[in-house]
Amino acid sequence: MQKRILLLIIFIYAATRCTSQTLGGNAVFNFLTQPNTAQLSALGGVNISSFGNDVGMAFHNPALLHRQMNRQVNTSFNAFVAGISHFTATTAFYLPGPDLNLGAGVQYLNYGSLVQTDASGNILGSIRPNDYMVQVMVSKKYMERFRIGATAKLIRSAYGNYRSTGIAADIGLTYTDTAAMLQATVLVKNMGTQLKAYASGGEKEELPFDIQAGISKKLANAPVQFSLTVHNLHRLNIQYKDTAFNAAEGDIRSNGLQKVFAHVVLSSQIYLSEFAELSLGYNFLRRQDLNVFGASSGLNGFTCGAGVLLRKLHIRYATGFYQQHMFHQFSLNFNFSGTPL
């Protein structure tokens, strides 16, 4: 009982100490919120409770690390518009002695080659801006149905002569009931600080802090899993506000119901067979942010994906709809010991 009380105190302390951090476009290192694997992208970009054996899903929630992921590797590539590319890799190990799951991950976002000019527009050359992050993860089973995990991150960003460094941590707690085929998670993300500002002597900015909760449920008589995830729980209104745009065009996202649903991501996975799956997701906030006046909203906010699950290799693909543009993300899962997944 004392251990349970201590664990609850740690979570409450972590959440309350970090609720003052900034959201949305005001935060630094926002690339940390990018989905690192195709399965996560297909599930709406935010999912911390899904059942499965994809080590890539533990990248954003260390409490999903379990012993069946031992020596598994997830690699992913995401091609955005304008030559922007996103690379990630995740791996995990199980230590039987202390009964610990360890993991490591890297994330790299490359913005391509950009023309560098001075204030007068004179061309000085070119730059290749990029962001990257290295992280280590650990998880341990607690009692029969709980698993607690933590992540430590080293963050680096370089935009020409402007460079910044930061550190951050995540803490997650997962509850799993295999008999009921239900899994639930609470996660506190990106608790940290910017160690070095972009400009010399500049003011340090805050990280994209987030408190998330999620629940996933598999149906007993159908090969389907449903997930409900809520994010940014420490603040009600998370919609992006551009006062100049709203003054000219009007604000279409001002009612209370939209503010509530902006926190919600819905998703489902359909297991077509032992070797194939389909994933679907709907991100309410993404749709609200991408919808514009005088243009069709189309499938903004929707994502989908498919997976081919071979014995020793899992291949997944995800895509999403951003007005008239789509992204394409591919992921591979394999075990470097050569054993089946």
Backbone hydrogen bonds, N-H to C=O, Kabsch-Sander energy under -0.5 kcal/mol:
donor,donor_aa,acceptor,acceptor_aa,energy
5,I,1,M,-2.2
6,L,2,Q,-2.3
7,L,3,K,-2.4
8,L,4,R,-2.2
9,I,5,I,-2.2
10,I,6,L,-2.1
11,F,7,L,-1.9
12,I,8,L,-2.4
13,Y,9,I,-2.7
14,A,10,I,-2.5
15,A,11,F,-2.3
16,T,12,I,-2.6
17,R,13,Y,-2.2
18,C,14,A,-0.8
18,C,15,A,-0.6
19,T,15,A,-0.6
21,Q,18,C,-1.7
26,N,23,L,-1.6
27,A,24,G,-1.6
28,V,206,E,-3.1
32,L,29,F,-1.7
33,T,30,N,-1.8
34,Q,31,F,-1.7
41,S,37,T,-2.1
42,A,38,A,-2.5
43,L,39,Q,-1.1
44,G,41,S,-1.3
45,G,40,L,-2.2
55,V,53,N,-0.8
57,M,54,D,-1.7
58,A,55,V,-1.2
59,F,56,G,-1.2
64,L,61,N,-2.0
65,L,62,P,-1.6
69,M,66,H,-2.1
70,N,67,R,-1.7
71,R,92,A,-2.5
72,Q,69,M,-2.4
73,V,334,F,-3.2
74,N,90,T,-3.1
75,T,332,L,-2.4
76,S,88,T,-2.3
77,F,330,F,-2.7
78,N,86,H,-2.4
79,A,328,H,-2.3
80,F,78,N,-0.6
80,F,84,I,-2.8
83,G,80,F,-0.6
84,I,81,V,-1.5
85,S,110,N,-2.5
86,H,78,N,-2.2
87,F,108,Y,-3.2
88,T,76,S,-1.9
89,A,106,V,-2.0
90,T,74,N,-2.5
91,T,104,A,-2.3
92,A,72,Q,-1.2
93,F,102,L,-3.1
95,L,100,L,-3.1
99,D,95,L,-0.9
100,L,95,L,-1.8
101,N,139,S,-2.6
102,L,93,F,-3.1
102,L,100,L,-0.5
103,G,137,M,-2.4
104,A,91,T,-2.2
105,G,135,Q,-2.4
106,V,89,A,-2.3
107,Q,133,M,-2.3
108,Y,87,F,-3.1
109,L,131,D,-3.2
110,N,85,S,-2.8
110,N,108,Y,-0.5
111,Y,129,P,-2.1
114,L,127,I,-3.0
116,Q,125,G,-2.6
118,D,122,N,-1.7
121,G,118,D,-1.7
124,L,116,Q,-3.6
125,G,116,Q,-1.2
127,I,114,L,-2.6
130,N,158,A,-2.5
131,D,109,L,-2.2
132,Y,156,R,-2.9
133,M,107,Q,-2.3
134,V,154,L,-2.4
135,Q,105,G,-2.8
136,V,152,A,-2.1
137,M,103,G,-3.0
138,V,150,A,-2.1
139,S,101,N,-2.2
140,K,148,I,-2.3
142,Y,146,F,-3.2
146,F,142,Y,-1.6
147,R,174,T,-2.0
148,I,140,K,-2.3
149,G,172,G,-2.6
150,A,138,V,-2.5
151,T,170,D,-2.3
152,A,136,V,-2.4
153,K,168,A,-3.0
154,L,134,V,-2.8
155,I,166,G,-3.1
156,R,132,Y,-2.8
157,S,164,S,-2.6
158,A,130,N,-2.8
159,Y,162,Y,-3.6
162,Y,159,Y,-1.9
163,R,161,N,-0.6
163,R,198,Y,-0.8
164,S,157,S,-2.7
165,T,196,K,-1.1
166,G,155,I,-2.2
167,I,193,T,-2.2
168,A,153,K,-1.6
169,A,191,M,-1.4
170,D,151,T,-1.8
171,I,188,V,-2.3
172,G,149,G,-2.6
173,L,186,V,-2.5
174,T,147,R,-2.9
175,Y,184,A,-3.4
176,T,145,R,-2.7
177,D,182,L,-3.0
178,T,176,T,-0.6
181,M,177,D,-0.8
182,L,177,D,-2.2
183,Q,216,S,-2.5
184,A,175,Y,-2.6
185,T,214,G,-2.6
186,V,173,L,-2.2
187,L,212,Q,-2.8
188,V,171,I,-2.8
189,K,187,L,-0.5
189,K,210,D,-3.4
191,M,169,A,-2.6
192,G,190,N,-0.7
193,T,167,I,-1.9
194,Q,205,E,-0.6
195,L,165,T,-1.5
195,L,193,T,-0.7
196,K,165,T,-2.0
202,G,199,A,-2.6
209,F,22,T,-0.6
209,F,207,L,-2.4
210,D,189,K,-1.7
212,Q,187,L,-3.0
213,A,230,V,-2.2
214,G,185,T,-2.4
215,I,228,L,-2.2
216,S,183,Q,-3.2
217,K,226,F,-2.6
218,K,181,M,-2.8
219,L,224,V,-2.4
224,V,222,A,-2.2
225,Q,269,Q,-2.5
226,F,217,K,-2.6
227,S,267,S,-2.7
228,L,215,I,-2.4
229,T,265,V,-2.4
230,V,213,A,-3.0
231,H,263,H,-1.9
233,L,211,I,-2.1
235,R,232,N,-1.3
238,I,236,L,-0.9
242,D,240,Y,-0.5
243,T,241,K,-0.6
246,N,242,D,-2.7
247,A,243,T,-2.1
248,A,244,A,-1.5
249,E,245,F,-3.0
250,G,245,F,-0.5
250,G,246,N,-2.0
252,I,250,G,-0.7
259,K,255,N,-1.4
260,V,256,G,-1.7
261,F,257,L,-2.5
262,A,258,Q,-1.4
263,H,260,V,-1.5
264,V,261,F,-1.8
265,V,229,T,-2.6
266,L,282,Y,-2.3
267,S,227,S,-1.9
268,S,280,L,-2.2
269,Q,225,Q,-2.6
270,I,278,L,-3.1
271,Y,223,P,-2.8
271,Y,269,Q,-0.5
272,L,270,I,-1.1
272,L,276,A,-0.7
273,S,276,A,-1.7
276,A,273,S,-0.7
277,E,307,G,-1.8
278,L,270,I,-2.6
279,S,305,G,-2.5
280,L,268,S,-2.6
281,G,303,T,-2.4
282,Y,266,L,-2.7
283,N,301,G,-2.5
284,F,264,V,-1.6
284,F,282,Y,-0.7
287,R,283,N,-1.8
288,Q,284,F,-2.2
289,D,285,L,-2.6
290,L,286,R,-1.9
291,N,287,R,-1.9
295,A,292,V,-1.0
300,N,297,S,-2.1
301,G,321,F,-0.9
302,F,299,L,-2.2
303,T,281,G,-2.2
304,C,319,T,-2.2
305,G,279,S,-2.1
306,A,317,Y,-2.0
307,G,277,E,-2.4
308,V,315,I,-3.1
309,L,275,F,-2.5
309,L,307,G,-0.6
310,L,308,V,-1.0
310,L,313,L,-2.1
314,H,333,N,-2.5
315,I,308,V,-2.7
315,I,313,L,-0.5
316,R,314,H,-0.5
316,R,331,S,-2.4
317,Y,306,A,-2.6
318,A,329,Q,-2.3
319,T,304,C,-2.5
320,G,327,F,-0.7
321,F,302,F,-1.4
322,Y,320,G,-0.6
322,Y,325,H,-3.5
323,Q,321,F,-0.6
325,H,322,Y,-2.5
327,F,320,G,-1.1
328,H,79,A,-1.3
329,Q,318,A,-2.6
330,F,77,F,-2.8
331,S,316,R,-2.4
332,L,75,T,-2.6
333,N,314,H,-2.2
334,F,73,V,-2.1
336,F,71,R,-1.8
336,F,334,F,-0.6
338,G,335,N,-2.4
341,L,311,R,-2.7
